[in-house]
Amino acid sequence: MIPITKPDMDESEARAASESILSGWITQGPRVAEFEAAFAGVVGADHACAVSNCTAAMHLTLLAAGVGPGDEVITASHSFIATANSVRYCGAEPIFVDIDSGTFNMDPAKVQEAITDRTRAILCVHQMGMPCELDAILGVARERGIAVIEDAACAAGSEVLVDGSWESVGRPHGDVACFSFHPRKVISTGEGGMLTTKNPEMDRNFRIARHQGMSVSDTERHGASQVIFESYPTIGYNYRMTDIQAAIGLKQVERLAGLVARRRALAERYGEILSGISGLALPFEPEWARSNWQSYCVRLPEGCDQRKVMQHMLDHGVSTRRGIMCSHLEAPYAGATLRHLLPESVRAQAQCVLIPLFPQMSELEQNQVAEALSDGCAV
């Protein structure tokens, strides 16, 4: 069975985890600090704060942006449900906008239409690693004084063209960018997340909030020559990353450039070997974006039954996933406010299929995927 993806790890990650375990410091500590510095350096961020997962990262960011009960956050329904859930955690309401059919990302024109006096933030998504149209979204937000938070869960290693130069997603270009290190992402720590920002005050608040609101860190207390009594000036959360995860993350960051290069090569080859399937729409990469190809998403020919195609591929040894979910079609968001219909989001979920892509993939495996997909479309 060809899996939809698999993490690229070897003995170096295993040794790093082992060394962390044997050091006696396994919770948030020195390795987390090293991982934060390494990740900030790779993406060009002033500050990076590690947390337990990307959902936690988005929750902390929305709170830092002042989002609370009665507020609205404009976001995409066409995203993993964690995006919308993080808004609800704050007591706020997600306002879903439709996507561009080519990039599967938020349509900036729809964002403009959805803004009201209650809009506190725009939570844009770099879906499947494809950067969204940040320039346009930032332009809308700055006119109205609205925070922009990047759900960059899938986008480690992706780039955007800014004033003629390529810059990493996570620099960040909005107020904060939030990353995931789940095993389906380009780099992984098993579970884990990261917030990057230029704002030192936000970074300081993230560090306090992730650690139950404690006024001093564990490393400060353990390294102090005098007794320190901590205080808890604010409500916080248990959103820490462990040193074991961070030790793995340090090795993964070293691999990032190579992993992205390999994924881009595989995506280019897919474009060649799938181009002959009649009616199949291949993913679109705008000239101002470089995707890390966290996922490779195809739109099936008109009339193809998504489930039947996926079942055919599964029967022939190829794992797939349906098009990215739409949160507004799920029970918790059945009553969500829709300022306009979301036809492109619904079409993408119903007509698209994610096919396997991972760095260890061979040409033989890609050929098997292509053959199964072609035959499935003809069924």
C-alpha positions, -999 to +999 in steps of 0.1 A: +000+000+000+013+034-010+005+057+019-008+093+015+024+105+031+051+094+056+075+114+078+111+114+066+131+104+097+160+081+104+185+072+131+195+108+136+161+117+149+160+086+170+194+094+185+183+130+192+152+118+210+173+092+230+198+118+240+171+141+252+155+113+273+188+103+288+197+139+297+170+138+324+153+169+309+123+158+289+097+185+293+100+221+279+135+232+283+168+239+265+161+218+234+128+237+229+148+270+230+172+257+205+144+245+182+127+279+184+160+297+174+166+272+146+131+276+131+132+314+134+165+314+116+152+292+087+120+312+081+135+347+089+114+355+119+123+377+148+106+355+173+095+318+174+076+302+202+070+264+203+037+250+215+020+216+217+002+219+183-010+244+157-045+246+171-030+258+204-009+283+184-039+297+167-058+299+200-030+318+217-027+342+187-064+350+185-064+357+222-033+380+218-051+398+190-079+406+214-105+382+200-133+375+224-170+369+228-191+388+203-162+393+179-160+379+143-130+363+126-130+360+089-116+326+078-120+298+053-145+270+057-123+251+033-097+241+060-092+215+086-118+221+113-091+232+138-090+266+121-127+273+129-124+256+163-097+280+175-120+309+168-148+293+189-124+286+217-123+324+221-161+327+222-160+344+188-177+335+156-159+323+124-172+341+093-165+318+064-155+331+030-152+313-003-120+302-020-103+307-053-109+276-074-073+275-086-053+279-054-079+266-029-072+296-008-093+325+005-106+349-022-095+384-010-125+400-027-148+379-005-128+389+026-135+426+018-172+419+015-173+400+048-159+427+071-181+444+096-176+465+127-174+433+147-144+419+127-114+415+149-091+394+128-086+377+095-074+341+099-060+332+064-049+297+054-020+286+033-039+256+022-019+224+015+013+245+016+002+268-013+006+304-001-025+325-001-027+359-017-012+377+013-006+411-004-042+415-012-054+403+022-029+425+041-041+455+020-077+449+030-067+444+067-045+474+070-072+497+056-094+487+085-069+481+113-076+444+115-051+418+126-039+392+101-031+357+114-016+331+091-027+295+095+005+282+081+000+247+095+010+231+061+034+258+049+068+252+065+093+258+036+068+275+013+077+310-001+060+341-014+074+368-038+076+401-020+090+432-038+109+410-062+125+387-035+114+353-023+106+352+014+096+323+036+061+319+049+066+325+086+087+356+083+057+365+091+039+389+067+008+392+089+009+397+127+016+360+135+021+328+115+011+294+131+027+261+121+020+225+126+045+196+130+019+168+127+032+137+109+014+147+077+034+179+075+067+185+057+086+184+089+073+167+121+079+164+158+050+138+162+027+166+174+038+202+179+033+238+167+052+271+164+042+307+164+064+333+146+061+370+149+080+403+147+062+416+178+083+410+210+053+418+233+032+391+216+060+366+218+064+373+255+027+368+261+028+335+241+055+322+264+036+330+295+003+317+283+016+284+270+030+276+305-002+281+327+005+318+330+036+313+351+058+344+355+091+325+351+101+296+330+113+262+343+148+268+329+150+302+347+140+285+380+163+255+376+193+277+365+189+303+393+214+306+421+187+319+445+153+306+453+126+319+430+089+319+439+069+320+407+035+338+404+006+334+380-006+369+370-028+356+342-048+326+332-027+303+310-028+269+293-008+237+292+004+242+256+041+233+261+063+213+237+086+187+252+124+186+248+120+152+232+099+166+204+121+196+200+152+174+197+135+157+168+125+191+154+161+203+154+170+174+131+139+180+109+147+217+104+181+207+091+163+186+065+137+212+055+153+227+024+161+192+010+126+179+018+110+208+000+133+204-030+124+167-033+087+174-030+088+201-056+106+176-080+079+150-073+051+175-079+068+185-112+069+149-123+033+144-113+024+172-136+041+154-165+027+119-159-009+130-150-013+155-178-027+129-202-057+120-180-086+136-198-105+162-178-082+159-147-073+194-133-039+196-118-029+220-090-021+256-099+010+274-085+007+312-090+039+330-102+041+348-068+041+315-048+064+286-042+046+257-026+063+231-004+038+206-019+027+194+015-002+178-004-009+172-041-045+178-049-062+170-082-097+179-093-115+149-109-131+151-144-167+162-145-190+132-138-165+112-119-177+098-086-151+108-059-158+079-036-156+053-064-124+067-077-108+067-042-121+031-036-107+019-069-073+034-060-074+019-025-082-015-040-051-011-062-028-003-034-030+035-033-041+056-003-059+089-010-079+115+009-109+135-002-107+172-010-101+195+020-131+195+043-156+224+046-162+233+083-196+249+076-209+215+065-201+199+099-225+198+128-208+223+151-210+250+124-244+242+109-257+275+121-227+296+113-231+330+097-226+330+059-223+364+043-223+347+009-226+311-004-194+290-006-198+271-039-161+268-047-154+254-012-181+228-015-170+219-051-134+215-039-144+191-011-167+170-034-146+170-066-109+169-054-087+140-043-053+142-025-029+116-039+003+103-022+034+125-021+063+121+002+101+125-001+109+087-001+085+081-030+100+063-060+092+068-097+077+033-097+053+043-069+044+076-087+036+055-118+014+032-098-005+062-084-009+076-119-022+043-133-046+038-105-059+073-108-063+071-146-081+038-144-103+050-115-114+080-136-124+057-164-145+034-142 
